[in-house]
C-alpha cells in the first residue's frame, strides 16, 4: 500500500531519511549503456557537483550517497535548528543563489546584491516560507533532480520525464537503523558488480571518506616530525574540513554535529571493509566475529543483520528502527502498523 510522504517526514524535527530516485528511461543515468553503446559516466560528476552546491544552501546534512547506473541513493538529516539560527539576510541570500534571476543563471558563483537580499527580507511572510523550505527534503530533491534532468535531456536532445517519479523516502529512527542504511548504500556498487571493494566504489560516500582518511594520514606522517600533538590534530581537522566539507562527518567535530555518537569513522570503515568481502558470492554469508562488538554496542542482532542488508529493499519500505518506536510512530500517524516491523524486531529489538 502506498503511504503519503507526510506520514513519514516530520516537520521541524531533526530526523534522518534514506531517499532514492530512479531513472525512467531505458538509457542509463550514468555509466555505459550496453543497449545504445553510449557512455554516460560523466553524469556522475554532475550529481556530485550539484550535491556539493546544494549542501551549502540547504539546512540539511548529507550523511551518505551512492550514484548508480540508473538510480541514486541519498541519506540526509533535516536540520531545522540550523535553519532557525540563520539570519534573515542569510536565508534570502541562500535562496537567491539557488534561484537567481534569469540573466544570472549561467554565471558561476554568482552572489546576490544587498538590494536583492533586502527585497526578499522585507517580505516577511515569504521569508518564513523560504526558511522552512531550506530544511525541506522535497525541495532539496526537486532542486537536485530538476537540474540533472535538464542537463540529461539537453544532452540527449529530447523532452519529457527523466526520473521515474517522486523520490522514495525511508525514516531512520535511531543509530542502528542509520548504520544499517549507510552500510547498504555504501556497498551498493559492490552488490551491483561495479566495484570489488569500498575504496574502488568511487561515487559513494565510503570512497569520499576513505580518500579523506588516506590523505589525512599521509600528510600527517610527512609533517609529524617536529610538530606538537595540538598542531597535528589541527592539521587533521583542517584536511577533513577542506577535502569533504559538504559531507556530514560520522563523529562530532568542533564545527559540525556528527552522524553517530556510538561509533567512530575508523570503526565504521572497518565494518564496511569486512562486510564488503562477505557480499561476494563465494563467501559463507555470516557476520564475522570481529565486528560483533560494534553491532552489540548499537543493540543490533548480528545473526540477522547480514540477511537484512541483503534484503533491505523488500524488508523496509518506509521506516527502520526499534520495533517499539516503529509501532509508536505508526500510532502517531494514525496507522495500525508500518511494513517491516517484524524485521525491525528481529534485527533492532523491541
ABEGO torsion letter per residue (X at the ends): XBBBAAAABBBGBBBBBBBBBBBABABBABEBBAAAGBBAAAAAAAAAAAAAAAAAABBBBBABBBBBAABBBBBBBBBAAAAAABBAAAAAAAAAAABBBAAAAABBGBBBBAAAAAAAAABAAAAAAAAAAAABAAAAAAAAAAAAAAAAAAAAGBBEBABAEBBBBBBBABAAAAAAAAAAAAAAAAAAGABABAAABABBAAAAAAAAAAAAAAAAAAAABGBBAAAAAAAAAAAAAAAAAABBBABBBAABBBABAABBAAAAAAAAAAAAAAABAABAGBBBAAAAAAAAAAGBBAAAAAAAAAAAAAABAABBEBAAAAAAAAAAAGBABBBGAAAAAAAAEX
